[in-house]
């Protein structure tokens, strides 16, 4: 629907603007989301804003005003691409303890399958539609644009009704998923239930009782060092091994 000059000169620019704005806004939104962890609110809010961006983008496609077209692509990229990232993050939270790789694989497979069907339908629809420039100017939305907006409108309904639980976040709060911190670990050098970790070495000293306590602590450390390999789990000193720490993608 664009003129030949606009298509040839600005198509690459539009894609670059969309991708760049998407990357910038995704970094900002994911940083904020990592802090406050309000996945549902971000998912619903971005869905609504993306719907508005799609309507604005559709109204500018047939315009030869490149400034507004660039603005529409920037707005669309800044909402649609972060929505994808937030969707993945929300899915990982709500499908725990299913592995993150499995959840992402199912989402990508379903997305690719639906995308193939939608793109093919749009291709057939565009081929069978022949409108003059006057007819295009009289239409607010073409049939292909209505189809595209309808698909998004259908997909946004379950998103707005979504009330999934944060199973992974709840597991972290209950201690089922251990994050790096000084915690009692049966494999660490100092166990949380033993007398050493509760009292430690008494620095006040001065009498035989304190000396006996200090010697007892030293003997305890020596026994632990002789029974545990320094290259084994006790080197973590309360930290969990890196491979046990969940990583959000």
C-alpha positions in Angstrom: 0.0 0.0 0.0 3.0 2.3 0.2 4.5 4.1 -2.8 7.5 2.5 -4.5 9.9 5.1 -3.3 8.8 4.7 0.4 9.0 1.0 0.1 12.6 0.9 -1.3 14.2 3.6 0.8 12.5 3.2 4.2 11.7 -0.4 4.6 15.1 -1.2 6.2 14.9 1.9 8.4 11.5 1.0 9.7 12.7 -2.5 10.7 15.8 -1.0 12.4 13.8 1.5 14.4 11.4 -1.2 15.5 14.1 -3.6 16.6 16.2 -0.9 18.3 13.3 0.5 20.3 12.3 -3.0 21.2 15.7 -3.8 22.6 15.9 -0.6 24.6 12.4 -0.9 26.1 12.9 -4.6 26.8 16.0 -3.9 28.8 14.3 -1.2 30.8 11.1 -3.2 31.5 12.9 -6.4 32.4 15.1 -4.5 34.8 12.0 -3.0 36.5 10.3 -6.4 36.4 13.2 -8.1 38.1 13.0 -5.7 41.0 9.2 -5.6 41.7 8.3 -9.0 40.2 4.7 -7.9 39.1 4.5 -10.2 36.2 0.7 -10.2 35.7 0.4 -6.5 35.9 3.2 -6.0 33.3 1.7 -8.7 31.0 -1.8 -7.1 31.0 -0.6 -3.5 30.8 1.8 -4.3 27.9 -1.0 -6.2 26.1 -3.3 -3.2 26.2 -0.6 -0.7 25.1 0.5 -3.1 22.3 -3.1 -3.2 21.1 -3.3 0.6 20.9 0.1 0.6 19.1 -1.2 -1.8 16.5 -4.2 0.3 15.8 -2.0 3.4 15.4 0.5 1.5 13.3 -2.3 0.3 11.0 -3.7 3.8 10.4 -0.2 5.0 9.4 0.6 2.2 6.9 -1.1 3.9 4.0 0.2 7.3 4.8 3.1 8.9 2.9 4.1 10.9 6.0 7.3 9.0 6.9 7.7 10.8 10.2 4.5 9.4 11.6 5.2 6.0 10.1 8.6 6.0 11.8 6.9 7.0 15.1 4.4 4.1 14.7 7.1 1.6 14.1 9.1 2.9 17.2 6.0 2.6 19.3 5.1 -0.8 18.0 8.6 -2.2 18.6 8.8 -0.6 22.1 5.6 -2.5 23.1 5.4 -5.7 21.1 9.0 -6.9 21.7 8.9 -6.4 25.5 5.6 -8.1 25.6 7.3 -11.2 24.2 9.9 -11.1 26.9 7.4 -10.6 29.7 5.3 -13.5 28.3 8.2 -15.8 28.5 9.0 -14.7 32.1 5.4 -15.1 33.2 5.2 -18.5 31.7 8.4 -19.6 33.5 7.0 -18.4 36.8 3.6 -20.1 36.4 4.8 -23.4 35.1 7.3 -24.2 37.8 8.6 -26.9 38.5 8.4 -27.7 34.8 11.9 -27.0 33.3 12.3 -23.6 31.8 13.6 -25.2 28.6 10.5 -27.2 28.1 8.2 -24.2 28.7 10.1 -22.1 26.3 10.2 -24.9 23.7 6.4 -25.3 23.8 5.8 -21.5 23.6 8.1 -21.2 20.6 6.6 -24.2 18.8 3.1 -22.9 19.3 4.1 -19.4 18.2 5.8 -20.6 15.1 2.9 -22.8 14.1 0.4 -20.0 14.5 2.6 -17.5 12.8 2.9 -19.7 9.8 -0.9 -20.0 9.5 -1.4 -16.3 10.0 1.2 -15.2 7.5 -0.1 -17.6 4.9 -3.6 -16.3 5.4 -2.5 -12.7 5.1 -0.6 -13.6 1.9 -3.7 -15.1 0.3 -5.8 -12.2 1.5 -3.5 -9.6 0.0 -3.3 -11.5 -3.3 -7.0 -11.7 -3.7 -7.5 -8.0 -2.8 -7.2 -5.4 -5.5 -8.2 -1.9 -4.5 -7.5 1.4 -6.2 -5.8 4.3 -4.5 -9.1 6.0 -4.1 -10.7 3.0 -2.5 -7.8 2.6 -0.1 -8.1 6.2 1.0 -11.8 5.7 1.7 -11.1 2.7 4.0 -10.0 3.2 7.6 -8.8 -0.4 7.7 -8.2 -2.9 4.9 -9.4 -6.5 5.2 -5.9 -7.7 6.0 -5.5 -5.1 8.8 -8.9 -6.0 10.2 -7.8 -9.7 10.2 -4.5 -8.9 11.9 -6.2 -6.7 14.6 -8.8 -9.4 15.2 -6.2 -12.1 15.7 -4.5 -9.9 18.3 -7.8 -9.0 19.9 -8.7 -12.7 20.3 -5.3 -13.4 21.9 -5.5 -10.5 24.3 -8.7 -11.8 26.0 -7.1 -14.7 27.9 -4.2 -12.5 28.7 -6.5 -10.0 30.5 -8.2 -12.8 32.3 -4.9 -14.4 33.3 -4.5 -14.9 37.1 -1.6 -17.4 37.2 0.2 -18.1 40.4 3.9 -17.3 40.8 4.9 -20.9 41.7 8.7 -20.3 41.1 8.7 -17.1 43.2 6.8 -18.9 46.0 9.3 -21.8 45.9 12.2 -19.3 46.3 10.4 -17.7 49.3 9.9 -21.1 50.9 13.5 -22.0 50.4 12.8 -24.8 47.9 15.1 -23.0 45.4 18.2 -21.8 47.2 19.8 -18.6 46.0 23.4 -17.7 46.8 23.5 -16.6 50.5 25.2 -17.6 53.8 22.8 -20.3 54.9 23.1 -23.5 56.9 24.4 -26.2 54.5 25.1 -29.8 55.5 28.0 -29.8 53.0 29.6 -26.6 54.4 32.5 -26.4 56.8 30.4 -24.9 59.6 27.1 -26.6 60.2 24.2 -24.5 61.6 23.4 -27.0 64.3 26.8 -27.5 65.8 28.2 -25.6 68.8 30.9 -23.8 66.8 28.5 -22.0 64.5 26.3 -20.9 67.4 29.0 -19.6 69.6 32.3 -19.3 67.7 35.6 -18.7 69.4 35.4 -16.7 72.6 37.8 -13.8 72.3 37.5 -12.7 75.9 39.6 -15.6 77.3 41.6 -15.4 80.5 40.7 -18.6 82.3 41.0 -22.3 81.9 37.4 -22.7 80.8 37.9 -20.3 77.9 41.1 -22.0 76.9 39.4 -25.4 76.9 36.6 -23.9 74.7 39.1 -22.5 72.3 41.1 -25.8 72.1 37.8 -27.6 71.5 36.9 -25.4 68.6 40.4 -25.8 67.1 40.2 -29.5 67.4 36.8 -29.5 65.8 38.1 -27.6 62.8 41.0 -29.9 62.4 38.7 -33.0 62.5 36.4 -31.4 59.8 39.4 -30.5 57.7 40.8 -34.1 57.9 37.5 -35.7 56.9 36.5 -33.4 54.1 38.4 -32.8 50.9 39.3 -29.1 50.5 38.3 -29.4 46.8 34.9 -30.8 47.5 31.5 -29.3 48.5 32.9 -27.6 51.6 34.6 -25.0 49.5 31.3 -23.3 48.9 31.1 -22.2 52.5 27.3 -21.9 52.5 27.0 -21.0 48.9 25.1 -23.3 46.6 27.0 -24.6 43.5 26.5 -22.4 40.5 24.6 -25.1 38.5 22.0 -25.2 41.2 21.1 -21.6 40.9 18.1 -20.9 38.6 18.8 -18.5 35.8 16.0 -16.4 34.3 16.2 -16.1 30.4 
